[in-house]
Amino acid sequence: MKGVLLVNLGSPDSPTPKDVKPYLDEFLMDERVIDVPNWLRNIIVRGIILRTRPKKSAEAYKKIWWEEGSPLVVISERFTAKVKEQTKMPVALGMRYGSMTIKNGLQELKDKGVDEVLLVPLYPQYAMSSFETVVVKTMEEKELHFPEMKITTLQAFYKNEDYLKVLSNSIAKSLEGFNYDHILFSYHGIPERHIKKSDPTKFHCKIDGSCCATNSVAHNTCYRHQCYETTKRVTALLGIPEDKISVSFQSRLPNDPWLKPYTDFEFERFPKEGKKNLAVITPAFVADCLETLEEIAMEGKEQFTEAGGVEYKHIPCLNTDENWVSVMADWVNNWEKDGSLPS
């Protein structure tokens, strides 16, 4: 029997330091998130970050927490339920970090008789700290607990036409009635070295602007290229002039070069250039979470208006958009029927 496992990032069980601390520990101790030797990662995470970050992060989570729980988890659960309605296969939900584990998701499928799984990392673009770590963790759980299972992975779908149409239509709908000067595509940030580590050629990715525009097999695992390509294709579908659009990267740790330009710097720059009405979209995520709801929708607006901005609009992620649900249902149903995957 075939089944589907949807996987997203995860969340602490509550917006309290007690629950945030073990969640951050699991997240930041992942060697694909902070990719330094284990002894150094221990010092950075457990000796420095976890001494102060849990309290600060808990306060941020409190600002966006819903009555039903973590927005990311609740949205992902609703999305999963809607996909289930459009397929005959068992569909389970797992999270890379936190108590809603990938192992539990696989066990749920096994208990229903599933022995062939379509793994769907809910990330449009490939990055070692998001897409790759989900695949690696899933395969580890399979080898340890479900050796009889066959697992097929749905690849990053950043250039899939159906996904791009749904994303573009969602953006267009959100922009109705908003007289914007500029639209910022803000993607989750990663260290520059992750780009080079993910380059199978070991020479193509130079992060100089030219390599992303030069065709290469490296683009299959290049997060930066895929972010710019997503933006380029959505801009074309929306028919928006290129000078009205730009890309930036949010969230970073200090003392390390991360992908630029930085989103918070852009918030301060735009008003000085006369871009007083700003719309912000976060296409590295398909479900709203702490990064989109607190960092962008709240802190971003505050930074932009304090810098002289006038109107600020945060465009929600796809979340449980019915068209997005239908696209995912089509993907999984096509896989069930003949093993085909979206391109």
C-alpha positions as CSV (number, residue, x, y, z in Angstrom):
1,M,0.0,0.0,0.0
2,K,1.2,3.5,-0.8
3,G,1.0,6.5,1.6
4,V,2.3,10.0,1.9
5,L,4.3,11.7,4.6
6,L,4.3,15.5,4.6
7,V,7.1,17.1,6.7
8,N,7.6,20.6,7.8
9,L,10.0,22.3,10.2
10,G,8.3,21.9,13.6
11,S,7.6,23.9,16.7
12,P,8.0,23.9,20.5
13,D,5.0,22.4,22.3
14,S,4.2,25.7,24.0
15,P,5.6,29.3,24.0
16,T,7.5,28.8,27.2
17,P,11.2,28.7,27.8
18,K,10.8,25.2,29.2
19,D,9.5,23.9,25.9
20,V,11.4,26.2,23.6
21,K,14.8,25.2,25.0
22,P,14.7,21.5,24.0
23,Y,13.2,22.4,20.6
24,L,16.0,24.9,19.9
25,D,18.6,22.4,21.2
26,E,17.4,19.7,18.7
27,F,17.2,22.3,15.9
28,L,20.5,24.0,16.4
29,M,22.4,20.8,17.2
30,D,21.5,19.5,13.7
31,E,24.8,19.3,11.9
32,R,23.1,20.5,8.7
33,V,21.9,23.7,10.4
34,I,25.1,24.7,12.3
35,D,27.6,22.8,10.2
36,V,30.7,23.0,12.4
37,P,32.5,20.2,14.3
38,N,30.4,18.7,17.0
39,W,32.6,20.0,19.9
40,L,32.3,23.5,18.6
41,R,28.6,23.2,17.9
42,N,28.1,22.1,21.5
43,I,29.9,25.2,22.7
44,I,28.0,27.6,20.4
45,V,24.6,26.1,21.1
46,R,24.6,24.7,24.6
47,G,27.3,27.0,26.0
48,I,26.1,30.3,24.5
49,I,22.8,30.3,22.6
50,L,20.7,28.2,24.9
51,R,21.7,30.4,27.9
52,T,19.6,33.3,26.7
53,R,17.7,32.4,23.4
54,P,14.9,30.3,24.9
55,K,13.5,33.1,26.9
56,K,13.7,35.6,24.0
57,S,12.3,33.0,21.5
58,A,9.5,32.1,23.9
59,E,8.4,35.8,24.0
60,A,8.4,35.9,20.2
61,Y,6.3,32.7,20.1
62,K,3.8,34.1,22.6
63,K,3.1,37.0,20.2
64,I,2.0,34.7,17.4
65,W,0.7,31.7,19.3
66,W,-2.9,30.7,18.4
67,E,-5.5,29.3,20.8
68,E,-5.2,26.0,19.0
69,G,-1.4,26.0,19.3
70,S,1.6,26.8,17.1
71,P,0.5,28.4,13.8
72,L,2.9,26.3,11.8
73,V,1.6,23.1,13.3
74,V,-2.1,24.0,13.1
75,I,-1.8,25.2,9.5
76,S,0.1,22.1,8.6
77,E,-2.5,19.9,10.2
78,R,-5.3,21.7,8.4
79,F,-3.4,21.3,5.1
80,T,-2.9,17.6,5.7
81,A,-6.6,17.1,6.5
82,K,-7.6,18.9,3.2
83,V,-5.1,16.8,1.2
84,K,-6.5,13.6,2.8
85,E,-10.0,14.6,1.5
86,Q,-8.7,14.5,-2.1
87,T,-6.8,11.2,-2.1
88,K,-7.6,7.6,-1.1
89,M,-4.1,7.1,0.3
90,P,-3.2,7.4,4.0
91,V,-1.5,10.8,4.5
92,A,0.5,11.6,7.7
93,L,2.2,14.7,9.0
94,G,5.6,14.8,10.6
95,M,8.0,17.6,11.8
96,R,11.7,17.6,11.5
97,Y,12.1,19.0,15.0
98,G,9.8,18.8,18.1
99,S,7.4,16.2,19.5
100,M,5.5,15.6,16.2
101,T,8.3,13.5,14.8
102,I,9.0,12.0,11.5
103,K,9.2,8.6,13.2
104,N,5.7,9.0,14.5
105,G,4.5,9.9,11.0
106,L,6.0,6.8,9.5
107,Q,4.6,4.7,12.3
108,E,1.1,6.1,11.6
109,L,1.5,5.1,8.0
110,K,2.9,1.6,8.9
111,D,-0.1,1.0,11.2
112,K,-2.4,1.6,8.2
113,G,-0.6,-1.0,6.1
114,V,1.6,1.4,4.1
115,D,4.9,0.0,2.9
116,E,5.7,2.5,0.1
117,V,5.9,6.2,1.1
118,L,6.1,9.4,-0.8
119,L,8.1,11.8,1.3
120,V,7.1,15.4,0.8
121,P,9.4,18.0,2.4
122,L,7.3,21.1,2.5
123,Y,10.0,23.4,1.2
124,P,9.9,24.8,-2.3
125,Q,13.7,25.3,-2.5
126,Y,16.5,22.9,-1.7
127,A,18.8,23.7,1.2
128,M,20.9,21.4,3.4
129,S,19.4,23.0,6.5
130,S,15.8,22.4,5.4
131,F,15.0,20.0,2.6
132,E,18.2,17.9,2.9
133,T,18.0,17.4,6.7
134,V,14.4,16.2,6.3
135,V,15.4,13.6,3.8
136,V,18.4,12.4,5.8
137,K,16.4,12.2,9.0
138,T,13.6,10.2,7.3
139,M,16.1,7.7,5.8
140,E,17.7,7.3,9.2
141,E,14.3,6.5,10.8
142,K,13.6,4.1,8.0
143,E,16.8,2.2,8.4
144,L,16.4,2.0,12.2
145,H,12.7,1.3,12.6
146,F,11.0,0.7,9.2
147,P,13.6,-1.2,7.0
148,E,10.9,-2.8,4.9
149,M,9.5,0.6,3.8
150,K,10.3,2.0,0.3
151,I,10.6,5.8,0.3
152,T,10.4,8.1,-2.7
153,T,11.1,11.8,-2.2
154,L,9.3,14.6,-4.0
155,Q,12.1,17.0,-5.0
156,A,12.1,20.8,-4.5
157,F,9.2,22.2,-6.5
158,Y,10.4,25.9,-6.9
159,K,10.0,25.8,-10.7
160,N,6.9,23.6,-11.0
161,E,4.4,25.5,-13.1
162,D,1.4,24.5,-11.1
163,Y,3.0,25.6,-7.8
164,L,4.1,28.9,-9.4
165,K,0.7,29.7,-10.7
166,V,-0.9,29.1,-7.3
167,L,1.8,31.2,-5.6
168,S,1.4,34.0,-8.2
169,N,-2.4,34.0,-7.9
170,S,-2.2,34.2,-4.1
171,I,0.2,37.1,-4.3
172,A,-2.0,38.9,-6.9
173,K,-5.1,38.5,-4.7
174,S,-3.2,39.9,-1.6
175,L,-2.1,42.9,-3.6
176,E,-5.6,43.9,-4.7
177,G,-6.2,47.5,-3.6
178,F,-2.6,48.0,-2.4
179,N,-0.8,50.7,-4.2
180,Y,2.8,49.4,-3.7
181,D,6.0,51.1,-4.6
182,H,8.0,47.8,-4.2
183,I,7.6,44.1,-3.6
184,L,10.3,42.3,-1.5
185,F,10.7,38.6,-1.8
186,S,12.3,37.7,1.5
187,Y,13.7,34.2,1.8
188,H,15.1,32.4,4.8
189,G,18.8,33.1,5.2
190,I,21.5,30.5,5.2
191,P,25.3,30.8,5.6
192,E,27.2,31.3,2.3
193,R,29.3,28.2,3.0
194,H,26.1,26.1,2.7
195,I,25.8,27.1,-0.9
196,K,29.3,25.9,-1.6
197,K,28.9,22.7,0.4
198,S,25.8,21.8,-1.6
199,D,27.6,22.4,-5.0
200,P,28.3,18.9,-6.5
201,T,30.8,20.4,-8.9
202,K,32.8,22.1,-6.1
203,F,33.6,25.0,-8.4
204,H,30.5,26.5,-9.9
205,C,29.0,28.4,-7.0
206,K,30.8,31.6,-6.3
207,I,27.9,33.7,-4.9
208,D,28.9,36.6,-7.2
209,G,25.6,37.0,-9.1
210,S,26.9,35.4,-12.3
211,C,26.9,31.8,-11.3
212,C,23.2,31.7,-10.6
213,A,22.5,32.9,-14.1
214,T,24.9,30.3,-15.7
215,N,23.3,26.9,-16.3
216,S,24.8,24.2,-14.2
217,V,24.0,20.9,-12.5
218,A,24.8,22.8,-9.3
219,H,21.5,24.6,-9.6
220,N,19.7,21.4,-8.5
221,T,20.9,21.9,-5.0
222,C,21.7,25.6,-5.0
223,Y,19.3,27.4,-2.6
224,R,20.4,30.9,-3.8
225,H,19.7,30.1,-7.5
226,Q,16.3,28.5,-6.7
227,C,15.3,31.6,-4.6
228,Y,16.1,34.0,-7.5
229,E,14.5,31.6,-10.0
230,T,11.3,31.5,-8.0
231,T,11.2,35.3,-7.9
232,K,12.0,35.6,-11.6
233,R,9.2,33.2,-12.6
234,V,6.6,34.6,-10.3
235,T,7.5,38.2,-11.5
236,A,6.9,37.1,-15.1
237,L,3.6,35.5,-14.3
238,L,2.4,38.6,-12.4
239,G,3.6,40.9,-15.2
240,I,5.3,43.2,-12.7
241,P,8.3,45.3,-13.9
242,E,11.6,43.9,-12.6
243,D,12.5,47.3,-11.0
244,K,9.5,46.9,-8.7
245,I,10.9,43.6,-7.3
246,S,13.9,42.6,-5.3
247,V,15.2,39.6,-3.2
248,S,16.6,39.5,0.3
249,F,17.3,37.0,3.0
250,Q,16.1,37.1,6.6
251,S,17.3,35.5,9.9
252,R,20.9,35.0,10.5
253,L,23.4,34.2,13.2
254,P,26.2,36.7,13.9
255,N,29.9,36.5,13.1
256,D,29.4,34.6,9.9
257,P,28.8,35.6,6.2
258,W,25.2,34.8,5.3
259,L,23.4,35.3,2.0
260,K,22.8,39.0,1.2
261,P,21.2,41.4,1.0
262,Y,19.8,41.2,4.5
263,T,16.1,41.8,4.9
264,D,16.3,44.0,7.9
265,F,18.8,46.3,6.1
266,E,16.4,46.5,3.1
267,F,13.6,47.6,5.4
268,E,15.7,50.6,6.4
269,R,17.0,51.3,2.9
270,F,13.7,51.4,1.0
271,P,12.1,54.5,2.6
272,K,15.3,56.5,2.0
273,E,14.9,55.7,-1.8
274,G,11.3,56.8,-1.8
275,K,9.8,53.3,-1.6
276,K,7.3,54.1,1.0
277,N,4.7,51.5,0.3
278,L,6.1,48.0,0.6
279,A,4.7,44.5,0.1
280,V,6.6,41.5,1.5
281,I,6.3,37.9,0.5
282,T,8.1,34.9,2.0
283,P,8.2,32.1,-0.6
284,A,10.7,29.9,1.3
285,F,7.7,28.8,3.4
286,V,4.4,27.3,2.4
287,A,2.9,27.8,5.9
288,D,3.1,30.8,8.1
289,C,5.4,30.4,11.1
290,L,7.5,32.4,13.6
291,E,9.7,33.8,10.9
292,T,6.8,35.1,8.8
293,L,4.4,36.1,11.5
294,E,6.7,37.7,14.0
295,E,9.9,38.6,12.2
296,I,8.4,39.8,9.0
297,A,4.7,40.8,9.7
298,M,5.5,42.4,13.1
299,E,9.2,43.3,13.4
300,G,9.5,44.0,9.7
301,K,6.6,46.5,9.7
302,E,8.1,48.2,12.8
303,Q,11.5,48.6,11.2
304,F,10.1,49.8,7.9
305,T,7.8,52.4,9.5
306,E,10.5,53.7,11.9
307,A,12.7,54.2,8.8
308,G,10.1,56.4,7.2
309,G,7.9,53.8,5.4
310,V,4.2,54.5,5.2
311,E,2.2,51.4,4.1
312,Y,3.5,47.9,4.8
313,K,1.7,44.7,3.7
314,H,2.8,41.2,4.7
315,I,1.5,38.7,2.1
316,P,0.6,35.4,3.8
317,C,2.1,32.1,2.8
318,L,-0.1,29.6,0.8
319,N,-1.2,27.9,4.0
320,T,-4.4,26.1,3.3
321,D,-5.2,27.8,0.0
322,E,-7.6,25.5,-1.8
323,N,-5.7,25.7,-5.1
324,W,-2.5,24.8,-3.3
325,V,-4.2,21.8,-1.7
326,S,-5.4,20.7,-5.1
327,V,-1.9,20.9,-6.6
328,M,-0.5,18.8,-3.8
329,A,-3.4,16.3,-4.1
330,D,-2.7,16.0,-7.9
331,W,1.0,15.4,-7.2
332,V,0.4,12.6,-4.7
333,N,-2.4,11.0,-6.7
334,N,-0.3,11.0,-9.9
335,W,2.4,9.3,-7.9
336,E,0.0,6.7,-6.6
337,K,-1.4,6.0,-10.1
338,D,1.8,5.6,-12.1
339,G,4.8,6.6,-9.9
340,S,5.2,10.0,-11.7
341,L,6.4,13.0,-9.9
342,P,6.1,16.7,-10.7
343,S,8.8,18.5,-12.7
